[in-house]
Amino acid sequence: QLRPDVVLIDLQFPGPDILESLAVVNDHNPVPMVMFSQENNPETIREAFRAGVSTYLLEGIHPDKVKPIIDVALEQFNAWQALRRELVTARLQLEDQKLLLRAKALLMQQRSLDEEGAHRLLTRMAMDNNLKLGDMARTVIASFGNGKKP
């Protein structure tokens, strides 16, 4: 509810329950998290990063170091978020390309078109229906699944 800019966590030994709670929070509202801990177990550190911790420090909080640590955590978090967005975009584009190929193949088969003709038809259909090409490809594939001819 508060939507903090950063979360600071100071725990001697972060247990699995705490890390699981952080993961749930991170799934619903990603925010940079800085964890100060005495726990030097590599598996705990890995689990902390999987839970969304941006920076994990094996020392107590020193007031003169907090601001630079937060700055680094914010930069790391922003970089990871940008990479995640790029990954989602790339996956969506790849899925759209697969759908376009499938829709074109269906149009080629059903309408006796070559690939270029199927692409032109799909593009025109998308424009006529004010849809993105990927959405039109989904519609074409779905309509063939219902036994219709687009």
Phi, psi and omega per residue, in radians:
Q1 nan -0.603 -3.049
L2 -1.404 -0.430 -3.115
R3 0.907 1.136 -3.137
P4 -1.226 2.748 3.071
D5 -1.295 -0.564 -3.130
V6 -2.731 2.633 3.093
V7 -2.009 2.207 3.069
L8 -1.821 2.273 -3.104
I9 -2.209 2.200 3.116
D10 -2.121 1.790 -3.125
L11 -2.314 2.413 3.081
Q12 -1.155 -0.887 -3.091
F13 -2.389 1.662 -3.131
P14 -1.199 2.093 -3.128
G15 -1.528 2.985 -3.123
P16 -1.018 -0.631 -3.135
D17 -1.123 -0.730 3.135
I18 -1.137 -0.795 -3.118
L19 -1.131 -0.643 3.093
E20 -1.144 -0.714 3.100
S21 -1.097 -0.723 3.104
L22 -1.093 -0.681 3.129
A23 -1.103 -0.709 3.118
V24 -1.124 -0.790 3.109
V25 -1.054 -0.777 -3.111
N26 -1.131 -0.615 3.111
D27 -1.136 -0.673 -3.066
H28 -1.532 -0.555 -3.107
N29 -2.618 1.405 -3.117
P30 -1.007 2.307 -3.141
V31 -2.618 2.547 3.097
P32 -1.065 2.326 3.117
M33 -2.172 2.301 3.075
V34 -1.985 2.178 3.140
M35 -1.998 2.197 3.012
F36 -1.802 2.212 -3.071
S37 -2.652 2.806 3.023
Q38 -1.702 -0.132 -3.088
E39 -1.311 2.027 -3.085
N40 -1.871 0.322 -3.134
N41 -1.342 2.123 -3.113
P42 -0.981 -0.629 -3.140
E43 -1.180 -0.691 3.095
T44 -1.118 -0.713 3.125
I45 -1.117 -0.764 3.094
R46 -1.051 -0.777 -3.140
E47 -1.126 -0.628 3.100
A48 -1.107 -0.759 3.113
F49 -1.168 -0.679 3.078
R50 -1.096 -0.539 3.137
A51 -1.345 -0.189 3.096
G52 1.961 0.090 3.107
V53 -1.177 2.210 -3.111
S54 -1.439 -0.664 -3.096
T55 -2.406 2.301 -3.118
Y56 -2.152 2.066 -3.094
L57 -2.067 2.346 -3.107
L58 -1.651 0.891 3.106
E59 -2.765 2.898 3.110
G60 -1.272 3.061 -3.138
I61 -1.414 2.128 3.040
H62 -1.890 2.074 -3.034
P63 -0.897 -0.645 -3.097
D64 -1.316 -0.229 -3.133
K65 -1.798 -0.152 -3.018
V66 -1.120 -0.833 -3.094
K67 -1.051 -0.854 3.113
P68 -1.092 -0.587 3.116
I69 -1.156 -0.760 3.102
I70 -1.102 -0.738 3.122
D71 -1.030 -0.760 3.124
V72 -1.142 -0.756 3.136
A73 -1.061 -0.740 3.116
L74 -1.083 -0.777 3.128
E75 -1.119 -0.760 3.115
Q76 -1.093 -0.770 3.137
F77 -1.067 -0.830 -3.136
N78 -1.093 -0.676 3.103
A79 -1.125 -0.769 3.129
W80 -1.139 -0.700 3.123
Q81 -1.108 -0.713 3.109
A82 -1.096 -0.744 3.102
L83 -1.108 -0.711 3.108
R84 -1.090 -0.762 3.117
R85 -1.088 -0.738 3.114
E86 -1.091 -0.698 3.130
L87 -1.129 -0.774 3.117
V88 -1.075 -0.781 3.131
T89 -1.077 -0.784 -3.134
A90 -1.106 -0.715 3.117
R91 -1.128 -0.728 3.115
L92 -1.122 -0.726 3.116
Q93 -1.119 -0.719 3.113
L94 -1.122 -0.744 3.105
E95 -1.088 -0.760 3.098
D96 -1.064 -0.720 3.126
Q97 -1.090 -0.722 3.105
K98 -1.097 -0.749 3.131
L99 -1.139 -0.705 3.108
L100 -1.061 -0.788 3.129
L101 -1.079 -0.742 -3.135
R102 -1.158 -0.782 3.136
A103 -1.109 -0.736 3.115
K104 -1.091 -0.726 3.135
A105 -1.087 -0.710 3.102
L106 -1.119 -0.778 3.118
L107 -1.126 -0.692 3.119
M108 -1.069 -0.750 -3.110
Q109 -1.230 -0.826 -3.048
Q110 -1.330 -0.561 -3.053
R111 -1.916 0.088 -3.134
S112 0.942 0.887 -3.136
L113 -1.899 2.745 2.952
D114 -1.474 3.072 -3.060
E115 -1.082 -0.715 3.137
E116 -1.112 -0.742 3.120
G117 -1.131 -0.699 3.109
A118 -1.129 -0.684 3.123
H119 -1.155 -0.772 3.110
R120 -1.054 -0.774 -3.141
L121 -1.090 -0.784 3.138
L122 -1.092 -0.720 3.109
T123 -1.116 -0.781 3.140
R124 -1.118 -0.741 3.119
M125 -1.068 -0.710 3.121
A126 -1.111 -0.777 3.130
M127 -1.134 -0.755 -3.134
D128 -1.095 -0.562 -3.105
N129 -1.741 0.103 -3.141
N130 0.936 0.817 -3.138
L131 -2.104 2.721 2.973
K132 -1.242 2.707 -3.094
L133 -1.007 -0.740 3.123
G134 -1.095 -0.690 3.114
D135 -1.182 -0.659 3.098
M136 -1.153 -0.676 3.105
A137 -1.067 -0.732 3.098
R138 -1.053 -0.751 -3.138
T139 -1.108 -0.775 3.128
V140 -1.076 -0.805 -3.126
I141 -1.097 -0.758 3.125
A142 -1.122 -0.690 -3.106
S143 -1.211 -0.603 3.076
F144 -1.188 -0.543 3.096
G145 -1.159 -0.451 3.123
N146 -1.616 0.095 3.112
G147 1.416 0.165 -3.139
K148 -1.539 2.838 3.006
K149 -1.892 2.052 -3.133
P150 -1.197 nan nan
